[in-house]
Amino acid sequence: MKKLETCHHCGEEKENCFHGFIAMTIPIPEAEAKIEKWGRKDWWKNLEREDLTEEEMKELDGLCTYDQLLSTVGRGVQC
């Protein structure tokens, strides 16, 4: 009987998972769409603007967290 392992991304138990270095998150289409909205090349420069609404700043803060999760790599299990 094969060993079931829990995927660190989807949370499901599966067989034959990949063991190695993975990002803390997989790309999220909704977050990628927001990055496209702000400009893929330099969306983060908007964080220095002072004319944004509180909601826009909150969105950019969330994108910073998402970007950090994509950039942080560690050992993990992935289906």
C-alpha positions as CSV (number, residue, x, y, z in Angstrom):
1,M,0.0,0.0,0.0
2,K,1.4,3.4,-1.0
3,K,1.8,6.1,1.6
4,L,-0.6,9.0,1.5
5,E,0.9,12.4,2.1
6,T,-0.8,15.8,2.7
7,C,-0.1,18.4,0.0
8,H,1.0,21.7,1.6
9,H,-0.9,23.7,-1.0
10,C,-4.3,22.0,-1.5
11,G,-4.4,20.2,1.9
12,E,-5.5,16.9,0.4
13,E,-4.0,13.5,1.1
14,K,-2.5,12.0,-2.1
15,E,0.0,9.5,-3.3
16,N,3.2,10.2,-5.2
17,C,3.7,13.7,-4.0
18,F,6.7,15.8,-4.9
19,H,9.2,16.4,-2.1
20,G,11.5,19.4,-2.6
21,F,11.7,23.1,-2.5
22,I,8.4,24.8,-3.3
23,A,7.0,28.4,-2.9
24,M,4.8,29.1,0.0
25,T,1.9,29.6,-2.3
26,I,0.9,28.7,-5.9
27,P,0.0,31.5,-8.3
28,I,-3.5,32.8,-7.5
29,P,-5.4,34.1,-10.6
30,E,-7.3,36.8,-8.6
31,A,-4.0,38.2,-7.2
32,E,-2.3,38.0,-10.6
33,A,-5.2,40.0,-12.2
34,K,-4.8,42.7,-9.5
35,I,-1.1,42.9,-10.3
36,E,-1.9,43.3,-14.0
37,K,-4.4,46.1,-13.1
38,W,-1.6,48.0,-11.3
39,G,1.0,47.2,-13.9
40,R,3.0,44.0,-13.9
41,K,6.4,45.6,-14.2
42,D,6.2,48.1,-11.3
43,W,3.0,47.7,-9.4
44,W,4.9,48.0,-6.1
45,K,5.9,51.6,-6.9
46,N,2.3,52.6,-6.1
47,L,3.0,51.9,-2.4
48,E,4.8,55.3,-2.2
49,R,1.9,57.3,-3.6
50,E,-0.1,59.5,-1.2
51,D,-3.2,60.0,-3.3
52,L,-4.6,56.5,-3.0
53,T,-7.7,55.5,-1.0
54,E,-7.5,53.3,2.1
55,E,-9.0,50.5,0.0
56,E,-6.4,50.8,-2.7
57,M,-3.6,50.8,-0.1
58,K,-5.1,47.7,1.5
59,E,-5.2,46.0,-1.9
60,L,-1.5,46.9,-2.5
61,D,-0.6,45.6,1.0
62,G,-2.2,42.3,0.2
63,L,-0.3,42.1,-3.1
64,C,2.9,42.6,-1.1
65,T,2.1,39.7,1.1
66,Y,1.2,37.6,-1.9
67,D,4.4,38.5,-3.7
68,Q,6.4,37.6,-0.6
69,L,4.7,34.2,-0.4
70,L,5.5,33.5,-4.1
71,S,9.1,34.5,-3.5
72,T,9.7,32.5,-0.3
73,V,10.8,29.0,-1.0
74,G,11.3,26.1,1.5
75,R,11.1,22.4,1.7
76,G,7.6,21.0,1.2
77,V,5.3,18.4,-0.3
78,Q,3.2,19.2,-3.3
79,C,0.8,17.1,-5.4
